[in-house]
Amino acid sequence: MNMEWDFLIRLCVAGLCGTVIGLDREYRVKDAGFRTHFLVALGSALMMIVSQYGFEDFLASHDGLRLDPSRIAAQVVSGIGFIGAGTIIIHRQLVRGLTTAASLWATAGIGLAAGGHMYLVAAAATVLTLFGLEVLSLFFGGLGCRRTMVVFSAPTRAVVDAMFNRLESRDYAVISYEVEAARTPDGIVYRATLVIRSKGAVSEEGYIDLLRADPDITIERIV
């Protein structure tokens, strides 16, 4: 097979694997979706190809000269950390985005495998990554506690306090609670930032539905 076509197939396989993982993250409404994962996998495969074959002409014209074929590809492992760090959000006692950062790291490895002509390894790693993201959460998602930061606004402080009391009366724990008054063209608006911990198997959607059910509350952000 012509080498250029072989390289093209490697890039396509890497992009496909990255897209499959990215679609899962997109469905979960994460910051890094299918486009980010596609580009990470594609870029990693490209780096692997360049690392392996990019200097053949130069080496052919310089007898006795050797280069490490893994040198460029090795930088992907450290470089992906900058992208992964961008998906991690730290606010007070809340850390979110670690799973998405890990999926980007795994996607980079899958791209390197595809770029190295290891199609079976790339496909198996893609399936196992999806297994870890989806199937394991079905079996173990109810264990432990989950923390979520919710930012919402209300026209009065009384509405905010009433919602706080309703959340406390349910099986939730508000571990961080901050309210500030902001002036808008429509008047004073009270903006609340809550870090909520759901206990046991209580679903995250429960308190989100509780917030949405109040007509006086506008949800601005959920992290």
Secondary structure, DSSP 8 states (H G I E B T S, - for coil): --HHHHHHHHHHHHHHHHHHHHHHHHHTT-SS-HHHHHHHHHHHHHHHHHHHHTTHHHHHTSTT----TTHHHHHHHHHHHHHHHHT-EEETTEEE-HHHHHHHHHHHHHHHHHHTT-HHHHHHHHHHHHIIIIIHHHHHTTSS-EEEEEEEEESSHHHHHHHHHHHHHTTEEEEEEEEEEEEETTEEEEEEEEEEEE-TT--HHHHHHHHHT-TT-EEEEE-
